[in-house]
Amino acid sequence: MRKFLPLILDAERRGITVLKLNVGDPDLSPPPAFLKAVKRYKGPQVPYAPSPGFQEHVSAWLTYYRTLGISLKPGELIPTVGCAEAIMYAMMAVTDPGDEVLVFEPFYPSYKSFAKMIGVNLRPVTLSLKNNYALPPTKDILARITPKTKAIAVVNPGNPTGTVLTAPERARIAEIAKKKNLFIIADETYRDIIFSGKPTTMLSDGSVLDRVIVVDSASKRFSLPGARIGCVISRNTDVMGAILRFCQARLSAGTLEQFGLIPLLKNHRAYVRMAAGRYKKRHDVAVQELKKIPGVIVKPAQGAFYLTVGLPVESSEDFTAFMLSDFSEKGKTVAVAPMPGFYWTPGLGRSDVRIAFVLNEGKMREAMRLLARGLAAYAQR
Amino acid sequence: MRKFLPLILDAERRGITVLKLNVGDPDLSPPPAFLKAVKRYKGPQVPYAPSPGFQEHVSAWLTYYRTLGISLKPGELIPTVGCAEAIMYAMMAVTDPGDEVLVFEPFYPSYKSFAKMIGVNLRPVTLSLKNNYALPPTKDILARITPKTKAIAVVNPGNPTGTVLTAPERARIAEIAKKKNLFIIADETYRDIIFSGKPTTMLSDGSVLDRVIVVDSASKRFSLPGARIGCVISRNTDVMGAILRFCQARLSAGTLEQFGLIPLLKNHRAYVRMAAGRYKKRHDVAVQELKKIPGVIVKPAQGAFYLTVGLPVESSEDFTAFMLSDFSEKGKTVAVAPMPGFYWTPGLGRSDVRIAFVLNEGKMREAMRLLARGLAAYAQR
């Protein structure tokens, strides 16, 4: 995705307004309680937080998890520097260099980077847009697992797919983990951003209590990506022991933000309901407009704030570049994220793009219409 | 060090005041400009910082480095989540699993953890307290280097040693790096906390421009460990390219703290001069008192805020436990850090402890006197 940033900057230098649907940086304001709490911070010192987190902060996460029916002890949850650190430590805790982690592609690209950083290989199970990214039959998943596979990673709700795993799908993942003796790294960053039903977590499955490692974040739930606070959760004491040692090496997560997040975690419902509602409306606008465009494949998403779209083009990367470099209408264009970057297997997702719902409904509609005109212009170029 | 925390907590539960000289968490208040700048932060969004840092923040670091006579371009410095992240990424950038990094022991223990996390082995060159941790002859250092050695790590000023490398020592490290084709990971977290002379940096050595990776931090310089902002610097574009990719995977360092640090980095001198002066006075008190204790080996330090001390005991770990569990005078005792944890080689530093200058002069004196009484009681137990 990063390679298109220069094209965006270049378009802006030429005076073009770029509607940026390419990154998942929420435009919503976070709950005001966050900056209020930070600004109430007395000081004068700004000491290290304890490596396992400030007690009050951990306790606020536990309060949040109780609303999901999950009762955790303090050592079972450690705050991290965003979900990113949680993902890396979870992978490190259950693998050695040369081991493998099963992923469902398309998936959040940082997993690739972390895998490379720690010498782990990803084994992709490929999902398809046409099938709305449903899991394939269990036997097809089992076929991808080797003796070196140590964990299955699932991002649910999915980034970039916007799909939410069904209860049977979650149960199948648990079955596979038990059958093949795997850990489950469940990335539930977008848990509360769902368009219907109640938020779920792999922590609810009692049959895999000691296999599940949940990674979570305050970034998307509270529109606070710059706070860099996430957490990692497991009831497996060996896993948490290893992760605590990693956390002790890096000392601590941010002190001010741990305090700032306490009121949000203790009382999250109204905000996440509002946020999910807004993303749903934007989603609906996007789907409605996209369905009007000839040749576009679009399936409704169930959560997160992304939609993947199949376009009538051979190369979504080339089309994305075209939109930024060669197209504009009334001084405006749209930036989207080409999907090949979300796959491990080369050559997949070539016609697809991801759009993020980070602009309001009016702008989403405008962006989708610009996309339609851009596709027409691209076809005639 | 962590294994003594339960003993500290237990002593405190018994009503004993523990003078804690065991951790390097500064007691000084940071410059008030930090929290002022954070509290001026407008919001409402708290977005991701760019992975290479906010431009104004990077520019403030560059201003700081210009006061050392070092002119850096923006891409040559990336803010990190504390020095910890900088150390890990520097090591990752120049090694593959199975490679080695040369370290001078005793050294900052997080290096051990990071090495284990990324599958790298440390090759220690052992320094001695009796020799005030001077570097051994070059041939002895060269003898420790193998074809798998990719870098030399130096912590200067030293934690836990408090020693500052001399200009000839720095030149020798550069020579060794050139001769053996190694990178130099120069951890200069304590650069400005020196008791005489001017702060130095390995970045000044033009002969190893493309070999030096400096890791730095705001934590100790500005007494802001909870801000979790450090940086990594290199003029080697391949190294910085690799590190930027790691930084992109983890997305960003804290947004609020990057803004908060701008005024401090732009105008650091008065504060660091004050802080270094205070640590110097505490150091002098500690040395003065320690010299009175029979059997204690103490050499003056030149910087940082640590002193390593040889005690007339067989096991500093046992003595540290004794001080916390079996000794008190007028309801008080002292916690120190046994030195074995700062070595890679098992069995070294067994009689030694590290004390951190994190209490004021009066309390330092009191702590040293308690240490003297504790030693006497320990000898007679």
Contacts between the chains, C-beta under 8 A, distances in Angstrom:
chain1	res1	chain2	res2	distance
A	2	B	248	6.6
A	25	B	47	5.6
A	25	B	48	5.6
A	27	B	45	7.4
A	29	B	43	7.1
A	29	B	44	3.7
A	29	B	45	6.1
A	30	B	43	7.8
A	30	B	44	7.1
A	30	B	45	7.2
A	30	B	46	6.0
A	32	B	44	7.3
A	34	B	46	7.1
A	35	B	41	7.0
A	35	B	43	5.1
A	35	B	44	7.6
A	35	B	46	7.4
A	38	B	38	6.7
A	38	B	39	7.7
A	38	B	41	8.0
A	38	B	256	6.7
A	39	B	38	7.7
A	39	B	39	4.8
A	41	B	35	6.9
A	41	B	38	8.0
A	43	B	29	7.1
A	43	B	30	7.8
A	43	B	35	5.1
A	44	B	29	3.7
A	44	B	30	7.1
A	44	B	32	7.3
A	44	B	35	7.6
A	45	B	26	8.0
A	45	B	27	7.4
A	45	B	29	6.1
A	45	B	30	7.2
A	45	B	223	7.2
A	45	B	226	7.8
A	46	B	30	6.0
A	46	B	34	7.1
A	46	B	35	7.4
A	46	B	223	8.0
A	46	B	224	5.2
A	46	B	225	7.3
A	46	B	226	4.0
A	46	B	227	5.7
A	47	B	25	5.6
A	47	B	225	6.0
A	47	B	226	5.1
A	48	B	25	5.6
A	48	B	225	4.5
A	48	B	226	5.6
A	49	B	226	6.2
A	81	B	81	5.2
A	81	B	85	8.0
A	81	B	228	7.2
A	81	B	250	7.3
A	82	B	250	6.9
A	82	B	251	6.3
A	82	B	252	8.0
A	84	B	249	6.7
A	84	B	250	4.2
A	84	B	251	5.6
A	85	B	81	8.0
A	85	B	250	6.7
A	88	B	249	8.0
A	88	B	250	7.5
A	92	B	117	5.9
A	96	B	119	7.6
A	97	B	97	4.3
A	97	B	119	5.0
A	110	B	249	4.7
A	110	B	250	7.5
A	110	B	251	7.5
A	113	B	245	6.5
A	113	B	246	7.2
A	113	B	248	7.0
A	113	B	249	3.3
A	114	B	249	5.8
A	117	B	92	5.9
A	117	B	118	7.8
A	117	B	246	6.0
A	117	B	249	6.9
A	118	B	117	7.7
A	118	B	118	6.7
A	118	B	119	8.0
A	119	B	96	7.6
A	119	B	97	5.0
A	119	B	118	8.0
A	119	B	119	6.5
A	223	B	45	7.2
A	224	B	46	5.2
A	225	B	46	7.3
A	225	B	47	6.0
A	225	B	48	4.5
A	225	B	251	7.3
A	225	B	252	7.6
A	226	B	45	7.8
A	226	B	46	4.0
A	226	B	47	5.1
A	226	B	48	5.6
A	226	B	49	6.2
A	226	B	252	6.9
A	226	B	254	7.0
A	226	B	255	3.0
A	226	B	256	7.1
A	227	B	46	5.7
A	227	B	254	7.5
A	227	B	255	7.3
A	227	B	256	7.8
A	228	B	81	7.2
A	228	B	228	8.0
A	228	B	251	7.9
A	228	B	252	6.8
A	228	B	253	7.0
A	228	B	254	5.1
A	228	B	255	7.7
A	245	B	113	6.4
A	246	B	113	7.2
A	246	B	117	6.0
A	248	B	2	6.5
A	248	B	113	7.0
A	249	B	84	6.7
A	249	B	88	8.0
A	249	B	110	4.7
A	249	B	113	3.3
A	249	B	114	5.8
A	249	B	117	6.9
A	250	B	81	7.4
A	250	B	82	6.9
A	250	B	84	4.2
A	250	B	85	6.7
A	250	B	88	7.5
A	250	B	110	7.5
A	251	B	82	6.3
A	251	B	84	5.6
A	251	B	110	7.5
A	251	B	225	7.3
A	251	B	228	7.9
A	252	B	82	8.0
A	252	B	225	7.6
A	252	B	226	6.9
A	252	B	228	6.8
A	253	B	228	7.1
A	254	B	226	7.0
A	254	B	227	7.5
A	254	B	228	5.1
A	254	B	254	5.1
A	254	B	257	6.9
A	255	B	226	3.0
A	255	B	227	7.3
A	255	B	228	7.7
A	256	B	38	6.7
A	256	B	226	7.1
A	256	B	227	7.8
A	256	B	256	6.2
A	256	B	257	7.3
A	257	B	254	6.9
A	257	B	256	7.3
